[in-house]
Amino acid sequence: MDGDLAPLPGLLALAERFDAWLVIDDAHGFGVLGPQGRGSLAHFHLPHSRRLVYMGTLGKAAGAAGAFVAGDETVIEWLAQRARTYLFTTGRQPADRLRAAASLDLITHGDARRQHLMQLIAQLRDGLAGTRWRLLPSPTAIQPVIIGDNHEALRVANALFQRGLWVPAIRPPTVPKGSARLRVSLTAAHSEAQLARLVDALPGTGMSRARQRLSSP
């Protein structure tokens, strides 16, 4: 929800030191971060380690369905024999596998898409710089706009929706109390013009008068 990156180099060093597994859920990193979209591990240039258990989804950047786990042979065998969610899941259809394979090919050769996404991230952050809208320090496609108050977050989200912009309001318990936010999820399918609409619309959805009175000194 913060769009931030876990300190994977330090975590891996701890896993190596204490003979532990490091489980990485790279749902938003796979397909977006690192060379050829290979994810957070490639982004940090981490070496191969048997301590790593890497989970990625095919339902986000890949635009397909399903997920995968990669790791040491011992871990994969244990999951195959003991993981109830694997044992009692119906096998994927051949069409699903073909979609996933096609998506992986697009990801591998998708440098132009990833560059466009990075440009959109920079456009959003530059466009909101110096405004009352506080963005968390995120280098990823998830760009949270912190509002704080639950009702205010809903009001702003609804105001944007009325302007044709779907930016969900995320509230506790999904995020900590007092950190309700708008969750901007950028993709390579968005255009610079679409993002400019969001940047232009946000100032017009400023705090309600009641909220302003509560916030005034």
N, C-alpha and C positions, 0 to 999 in steps of 0.2 A: 504493500500500500504506500510505501514511501518512495519507491522507485530507486532505492539505493542498492549498492553492491556490498555483499558480505566480504569481510577481509579474508578472502580465501587463502592467500599465501601464509598468513599467520595461523589460520585454523589447520591447514595441512601440516605445518611444522609441528603443531601440538599433537595432531593425530599420529604422526611419525614418532614423536618422542614418547608418547604414552601408549603405543600399540593399540590404537583405536581406529574405528571406521569413521570416515567423514562423508556424510550423506548430503548431497547437493541437489536441491530441487530447483532446476534451472528453467522453470516454465517460461519466464520472460526473457531469458538470456539466449536460449537456443534459437538459432536462426537470425539473431539480431547482432549479438556481440561477437567480437573476435574475428580473425581471418576466416573468410568463407562462411561466416555465421555459425561457427562451431561452438559458440557459447562462452560462458564465463571462464571456464578453465583455459580456453585459448586466449581469451581477453587478457588474463593475467600471466600467460605464458608458463603455466604450471607444468612441471614434468610428470610423466606417467608414474603412477603410484598405485600399488595394490590396496592402499588404504581408502581409495576413492570409490564411492558408490554414486553414480551419476544418473539422475532421473530427468528426463525431458518429455515434454508433451508434444504431440503432433496436432493439437487442436488450436494453437495460437499462431505463431509465425508461419507454421507449415500449412495452416488452413485445412487440415485433414481431420482425422479422428484417431483417438487412442493415445498411447504413450509408450515409453520404453525405459528400461533400466540397464545400464552398462556398468560392469565392475569386474572384480576378480572372479575367477571360475568358481571358487568356493562359495562366494556370496550368491552368484546367479543360481547355482545348483540348490542352495538352501532355499531361495525364494521359489524356485520351481517346485520344490517338494513340500514347502511349509506355508507359503503365503496363500491364505484363503481367498483373497481377492483375485489371485491368479488361478487357483485350482477351480474355482466355481464361476469363472467368467467364460462365456461362449467365445469360441475362436473368431477372429476377425474374418470378414468376407474377403475374397480375392480382390474385389473392387477397392476395398479400403487399403490393401497393401499396394495396389497400383497407384492410388492417389498419393499415398505417402512417398512412394518412390519418385513420382513426378515432382512432388513438393521438395524433396531433398535435392533434386537436380536444380530446381529453381533457386533454392537457398545457396547451393554451392556456387552458382554463377550469378548471384544477386548483389554484387558489390554496388551497382548503380542504385538499386532500391535502398540499400542500407545507407548510402551516401545521402540520398534524398531524405531519408528519415532523420539523419543527423542534422540536416539543414533545417528541417521543420522544428526540431527540438531547439536549435539555436534561435530560430525566428520567434518561437513562443517566449523563450526566456528573455530575449532582447525586447520584445514587444511589451512585456509586463514589468520590465525593470523600471524602478522609480515610481511605480504605482502602489496602491494600497494592497494589491494582491501579492501575497507572499508564496513563492514557490520553494519547495524543499530542494536541497542540492542533489538533483538527480541527473545522471548522464544517460538515462535510459528512456524508452518510449513511454514509461509511466511518469507523468508530471503532475504531482498533487498540488492543488492550490488550497492552502490552509485558510479556513474561515473561522473555525473555533466553535461557534454556537450552532447547535443542531438545527434550530428553526431557521436561522439565517442561511445555512447551507442549503436547506430545502428550498427556501425562497429564491435564492440565486439560481439554483439548478432549474427551477420551474420557469423563471424569467428567461433563461437561455433557451429552454425547450420551446417557449412561445415564439422564439425567434428562429426556430428550426435547427437548434444546436443541442444535441443530446450529450450532456456532461453529467454523469450521475453524481449524486451527493452521497458520500460515505460517512456514516456516523458510528458512534460506539454501539455495541462492543467490538465492531470490526476494527476500529482504530481507538486509541486511548481517549478517555474523556477529555473534552475541551479541545480536541483536534479534528473536529468535523471538517470535511474538505470536499472539494470538487476533484474528481479523478479524471484527468485528461489522459486518454489512451491514444497515442499517435500511431499511425501506420504509414507505410510507404504508399498506400492507396489515397491518402489525403493529399490535397493540393495546397500550394502556398496561398491561393485565394481563399480556400475554406478556412485555413488557420487564421488568416487576416480577419475574417468575419468574427471569429471567436475573440481575438485580441481587441477588435473594435467594439464588440458587444459587451464585454466585461465591465468597462467603466460605466456603462449605462445601467448596470444592475447593482450599483453601490448599495451600501447598508440602508435598510429601511429607516425611516425617521425615528421610530421607537428605539431601534437599536442605536442610532446616533445619539439620542438623548441619554441612553444608558451608558454610552461610551464617553460622553463629553466630560471634561474635568469639572 
